[in-house]
Structure formats: C-alpha cells, structure tokens
Amino acid sequence: MIQTTLAFLLFLVLSITAGLHVYWAFGGFWPAVSLEDLPKTVIGAKGITQMPPTWMTLVVAALIFAAAVAPLVWVGIFPLPIPQLLVLTGMMGLTGVFLLRGVVGFTPYFGRLHAEEPFRTLDRLYFSPLCIAIGLVFLAVLLLKSTASQPSV
C-alpha cells in the first residue's frame, strides 16, 4: 500500500535527521567546514556563535525520532498501546508543524531571525522545501489511511 511506503519514507528521512542531531551533539560538524561554522550552517540565528548544549540537541534528536515513528504507528506497522485518537492528533500536529515550519522559512520575519549565512541560503533552497515536503507526506499518509479504512460503495 502507498501509505505504508510513504510512512517508511518519513521514517527514513526523519531518522537520518535525528541521527544528524546526535552526530552534532557529540561534536560532528558536517555539513559545515568546522565546528565553529556549524551553528551558522544549521541554525543561522542572528549572531549565533555556538551550538546549543549537548542535552538540548539530544532532546531535539529524540523528538525528531518520535516524529519518525509516528507514521509507522499510524499505519499499524509499529503498534503501540496508544489510543488511536492520540495517534491521529499527533499525526495532525506533525503535519501542521512541518508545513508551518516550511512556509515560515520563506517569510521576511524568519529571514531576519535566521539571517546568518550559509543557513539562510540553505534554508531557502533545502530546509524549508524539505519541511513542506515532509508535511505533505504526513498529510498524504493521514488521508490515505483515512480513505483506506472507509468502506467501498
């Protein structure tokens, strides 16, 4: 089924993203050229000079990984003893968060807050479009599961 394939795609993309955060938490600096350049490459907040504390980066990694697992739970590949309404609410929230983050990345306000280069350019070319794509795939998984569970006429 297509929703299963899309759920696995979300899991893959978000798991890689979570893994990158773990890598950064322990001193990795790719895709930047140095540890000093990493915050300006992946966060881009005006005047940023260092990465957030290790614990904070690991919390972000854990949250991203939880988002990666959510579609697998939604389509029934990774069943957890969680009420379906809670999973639905989480999926809808994740859809909204990723779509909002992607769209906001193109606004002048966000551009002023995250003006450091190369982040600003990378965000417009890759990060924001990726967030929009992830949000749309979350939406597709939601809608495809909903229509798949409807009785045919």
N, C-alpha and C positions, 0 to 999 in steps of 0.2 A: 504494500500500500504506500501511496505517496506520502501520507502524513508520517509514517514510520521512517521513511528515508529522510524527510525534512527534519524530523526530531533528532535523528542521528547526525545530520549535518550541523544542527545547532549545537549538539553535544560536542562535536569535534572542534568547531570554531571557538566556542566558549571555553572548552577545556584547554586548548592551546593558549588562549588569552589568560586564563587563570595560571597556567604554567609559567608564562612570561612574568607575571607578577611575583610568583615565587622566586624565579630566577633573579629578578631585580631586588627582591627583599634580601637576598643573600649575596649581593654585590655584583651581579651581572650588569652589563651596561649596553648590550646590543638592543636596539638598533643605533644607539649613539656611538660616537667615536671614543668617548671616555666617560668615566663615572661622573665627572664634573658637568658634562654636556647632557647627561640623561634627563634631568628634570626639565630642561628646556626643550627636549625632544619629545617626551611622553606626557608632560603635564602642561607646560607652557604658561603657567600663571605668571602674571607680570612681576618681574623682579625675583623669580624663584632661583635659588642657588643650590638647594639640596633636596634629595628625595625625602618623602615622609619617613617616619620611623619604621623599622622592620615589622613591628607588630601590626601597624596600620596597613602596610602593604599586604601582609599575610591575611588580614581580615578581608580586604578587598578581593584577594585571590579566592578565599573561601566563599564569599558571596557570589562571585562570578561562576565558580564551580557549582554552587547550588542552583544558579540560573541554568547551567548546562544540563543538570539532571532533571529539572522540572519538565521539559518536553517528553523525556523518556517515561516519567511517571504519568504524565497526561495521556499518552497513547498506550499505556499498560505494559511497556517493556520492562520497567523497573518499578514494580508495585511496592508501595509503602503504605502502612496503615494510617493514611491521612484521608480525611473526608474529601470526597470529590469536589464539593463546593469550595473547599480551601485551595485545592489544586487549581480549579478554574479561576478563582480570584487571583492566585499567584501568577498564572499564565496571562491573565488580562493585565495585571500590573506590570509584568515584564514586557509585554507588548508595548504598553504605553511608555514605559521608562526608556526603552531603546528607541522608539520612534521620536519621542520628545528630545532625547539627547542628540539624535542625529539632526533633527531640524534646527534645534537651538544652536548647534555648531556653526550654522550659516548666518546667524544674526550678528549685527554690529555689536550688541551688548556682550555677547560671548567673546567676540573678537577683541574687545577692549580688555576683558578679564584674562584672556589667554592669548596675549599678543606676542609672546616670545617665539622666536624662530629657532629651530625649524618646525616647532609644534604647529604654529598657525597654518603653515602651508600643508603640512602632513594631515592636519585635521580636515581641511577643506578637500584635499584630494582623496584621503583614505579613511580616516577615523569616523567622521560624520557619515559619509555614504555607507560605511560598513554597519554603523549603528542603525541606520534606516533599513538596510537590507535585513539585518537580524530581526528588527521589529516586524518587518513584513513577513518574514518566515515564521516568526512566532504567531502572527495573525493567521497565516495560512494553516498552520498546524491546528490552531484553535477551530477555525472554520471547517476544515476538512474532517476533523474528528466529530464536530457537531453534526455535519451533514451525513457522515457515515453512520451515525447512530440513529438517524431518522428512518422510520420505516418507509420503504418504497411504495409508490402508488401504482 
